[in-house]
Amino acid sequence: MRLKRLPHRKHFIGQLQKAGAITIVIVVFSLLLGAVGYWYFFNLEWADALYNASMILTGMGPVAEAKTTSAKLFGTFYALYSGVAFLTSISVMMTPIYQRYIHKIHLNIYEDNEKK
């Protein structure tokens, strides 16, 4: 059985850049979604809406009080979405690092077995 060599460092850096770009898109989309929701449902100014969205997205908690049922529902679903979006963005960013690590370990195990 012949294993492929570890991909070149340039390939790894390219994968990291692609993962970083995807992560940025996820975060920007999530912030825009939250800012529009806070602006619409909470009747906040744009700066306050963005502030609230970023606080929820980072797990710090809400700043503005939800006074209407629609605002409470939006706040609930955006908080749930934010948890998933955060975990997704971390997973996307860590994937190239994890893949390279597993590939290195697999190569080391194969090389050790070849020597025996």
C-alpha positions as CSV (number, residue, x, y, z in Angstrom):
1,M,0.0,0.0,0.0
2,R,1.4,3.4,-1.0
3,L,0.3,6.6,0.7
4,K,0.4,10.0,-0.8
5,R,2.9,12.4,0.6
6,L,1.9,15.3,2.8
7,P,0.6,18.1,0.6
8,H,3.0,21.0,0.2
9,R,2.8,23.9,2.7
10,K,1.5,26.2,-0.1
11,H,-1.5,23.9,-0.5
12,F,-2.1,24.0,3.3
13,I,-1.9,27.8,3.3
14,G,-4.4,27.9,0.4
15,Q,-6.8,25.7,2.3
16,L,-6.5,27.9,5.4
17,Q,-7.2,31.0,3.3
18,K,-10.3,29.4,1.7
19,A,-11.5,28.3,5.1
20,G,-10.9,31.8,6.5
21,A,-12.9,33.4,3.6
22,I,-15.8,31.0,4.2
23,T,-15.7,31.8,8.0
24,I,-15.8,35.5,7.2
25,V,-18.8,35.0,5.0
26,I,-20.6,33.1,7.7
27,V,-19.9,35.8,10.3
28,V,-20.8,38.7,8.1
29,F,-24.0,37.0,7.0
30,S,-24.9,36.2,10.6
31,L,-24.2,39.8,11.7
32,L,-26.3,41.2,8.8
33,L,-29.2,38.8,9.6
34,G,-29.1,39.7,13.3
35,A,-28.8,43.5,12.6
36,V,-31.7,43.5,10.3
37,G,-33.8,41.5,12.7
38,Y,-32.9,43.7,15.7
39,W,-33.6,46.8,13.6
40,Y,-37.0,45.4,12.4
41,F,-38.3,43.6,15.5
42,F,-36.8,45.7,18.2
43,N,-37.0,49.1,16.4
44,L,-33.4,49.9,17.1
45,E,-31.1,52.2,15.3
46,W,-28.6,50.4,13.0
47,A,-25.6,50.8,15.3
48,D,-27.6,49.5,18.3
49,A,-29.0,46.6,16.1
50,L,-25.5,45.7,15.0
51,Y,-24.2,45.9,18.5
52,N,-27.0,43.6,19.8
53,A,-26.4,41.1,16.9
54,S,-22.6,41.0,17.6
55,M,-23.2,40.5,21.4
56,I,-25.6,37.5,20.7
57,L,-23.3,36.1,18.0
58,T,-20.3,36.1,20.4
59,G,-22.3,34.6,23.2
60,M,-22.2,37.6,25.4
61,G,-26.0,38.0,25.6
62,P,-28.6,40.5,24.6
63,V,-28.4,44.2,25.3
64,A,-31.8,45.5,24.3
65,E,-34.9,44.3,26.1
66,A,-37.5,42.4,24.0
67,K,-40.9,44.1,24.6
68,T,-43.1,42.5,21.9
69,T,-43.8,38.8,21.2
70,S,-42.3,39.1,17.8
71,A,-39.1,40.5,19.2
72,K,-38.9,37.7,21.8
73,L,-39.4,35.1,19.1
74,F,-36.7,36.7,16.9
75,G,-34.3,36.9,19.8
76,T,-34.9,33.3,20.7
77,F,-34.3,32.0,17.1
78,Y,-31.4,34.3,16.5
79,A,-29.7,33.1,19.7
80,L,-30.2,29.5,18.6
81,Y,-29.0,30.2,15.1
82,S,-25.9,32.1,16.5
83,G,-24.9,29.0,18.5
84,V,-24.9,26.9,15.4
85,A,-23.3,29.6,13.3
86,F,-20.5,29.9,15.8
87,L,-19.8,26.2,15.9
88,T,-20.0,26.0,12.1
89,S,-17.5,28.8,11.6
90,I,-15.0,27.2,14.1
91,S,-15.4,23.9,12.4
92,V,-14.8,25.4,8.9
93,M,-11.7,27.2,10.2
94,M,-10.3,24.1,11.9
95,T,-10.9,21.6,9.1
96,P,-7.6,22.2,7.2
97,I,-5.6,22.0,10.4
98,Y,-7.3,18.8,11.5
99,Q,-6.9,17.3,8.0
100,R,-3.2,18.0,7.9
101,Y,-2.7,16.7,11.5
102,I,-4.5,13.4,10.7
103,H,-2.6,13.0,7.4
104,K,0.7,13.5,9.3
105,I,-0.3,10.9,11.9
106,H,-1.4,8.5,9.3
107,L,1.9,8.9,7.5
108,N,3.9,8.3,10.7
109,I,1.9,5.2,11.6
110,Y,2.5,3.8,8.1
111,E,6.2,4.6,8.2
112,D,6.5,2.9,11.6
113,N,4.8,-0.2,10.3
114,E,7.0,-0.3,7.2
115,K,10.2,-0.3,9.4
116,K,9.0,-3.4,11.3
